[in-house]
Amino acid sequence: MIETPGLRAIVTGGSRGIGEAIVRALHAAGAAVAFTYRDAGDRAERIANELGMGVFAQRCDLVEWRSLPNVLEQCVARLGGLDVLVNNAGVFEENPFDGDDFERWHRGWERTFAVNLFGAADLAWAAMRAMRAQPPDARGVRGRIVNVASRAAHRGELSFADYGASKAALVNLTKSIARGCARDGIVAFAVAPGFIETDMAAADLAVRRAEIEAEIPARRVGAPAEVASIVAFLASGGADYASGTTVDVNGASYVR
């Protein structure tokens, strides 16, 4: 079992799906966790109350970029420092090439990048300031950033190119952090899930589950906990020398 006693982590989009599973996995490993939500306040508070001491929820809309440094500062103040930032929050909507509404097309790209990429980059920037201010561990590491990307980052997508492009950019951001911030004692990883049983994937799975499972060699859709366990391992410090790496979690449906 992964153990992270004393670890202080922030997880975005932690009120459901993969984010909730990450919050639970880190808490079970002994970490103190602040997690953000946008609209699901009641659900977020229920999760925080269930898990108890060391876990709390903080409202955050990643589109409101000017507020992000303050949100992060509030979380860091309550945690007493910051060891790990998990950029998990994301949005996904069909936005096909053959649509006939240009404004809808453009708004889709703007919102998808605002949440999936710009929000993650802005929070990473703010998190680094907190991480640099604390002493390094025995290996010289001051903080870890884990970005939840997607299989879509690598293979291209048919009807939501904005989502795939935003996740590809998030993978590249991860590499840039790993290379550019190593001197500050900051390491970075990306995790790229395929189809996972989440609210985000529910509509697609409801319509074409058999087709989706048929293209996965494992012949099943993944569980949020299977992504969360990998994030918890990366957060634990057990893979710091693999900084810059992207871990694929897709049942071998896309192997690079």
Residue, then its C-alpha position, 0 to 999 in steps of 0.5 A: m500500500i502507498e503511504t504518504p504521511g504528512l503529504r499536503a496536496i491540492v486536487t482540482g475537480g475533486s468532487r466526482g469521477i477521477g478527481e474524487a478517487i484521487v482525493r480518496a486515494l491520497h487521504a487513505a495514504g495519509a495525505a492532507v488534501a484540499f480539493t476544488y469543485r465548481d458547482a457541486g458544493d453539496r457533494a464536495e462538502r459531503i465528501a470532505n465531511e465523510l473523510g474528516m480531518g485533513v480534507f477540505a473542499q474549496r470552490c474554484d472556477l478555472v475560467e476565472w483565472r484572476s482568482l486562481p492565485n488567491v484560491l491556491e494561497q487559501c488552500v496552502a494556508r489551510l494545509g500549512g504548505l504544498d507538496v503536490l498539485v494534481n491538475n485533474a479538472g477538465v471539460f469535454e463536449e462534442n465539437p465536430f468539424d462539420g458543425d454549422d455554428f462557427e461561434r459555438w465552435h470557437r466558444g468550445w475551443e476557448r472554454t476547453f483550453a481555459v479549463n484544461l490548459f490555462g487553468a492548469a498552467d496558472l495553478a502550476w505557476a502559483a503552486m511553484r511559488a509555494m513549493r520553492a519557499q519550502p526546504p527540499d527533501a533528501r533528494g532535493v525535491r520541493g514539490r510535485i505536479v501531476n497533470v491528468a491528461s487523456r489518451a486523446a492527447h496522443r491519437g487525435e479525435l474525430s469530434f472533439a479536437d479541442y479536447g484532444a488538443s488541450k490535453a496534448a498541450l497539457v502533456n507538453l506543459t508537463k515536459s516543460i515543467a519537468r525540464g524547466c523547473a528541475r533546478d527548483g526541486i520541482v518534478a512533474f508527471a502526466v497521467a493519460p487515461g482512456f475510457i474511465e467510468t465517470d460522469m464525463a464519459a457516461a453519455d458516450l458509454a450509454v450509447r456505444r459501450a459495446e463498441i468502446e469495449a471492443e476496441i480495448p484489448a482489456r475488453r472493459v472500461g477502466a475504474p477511477a481508482e485505477v487512475a487514482s492509484i497511479v497518481a498517488f504513487l507519483a505523488s508519493g515520491g517513488a517515481d521522481y527520477a521519471s519526471g516528465t513522463t506520461v503514464d498511459v492508463n487505457g487498457a492497451s487501447y493506445v500503446r505508444 
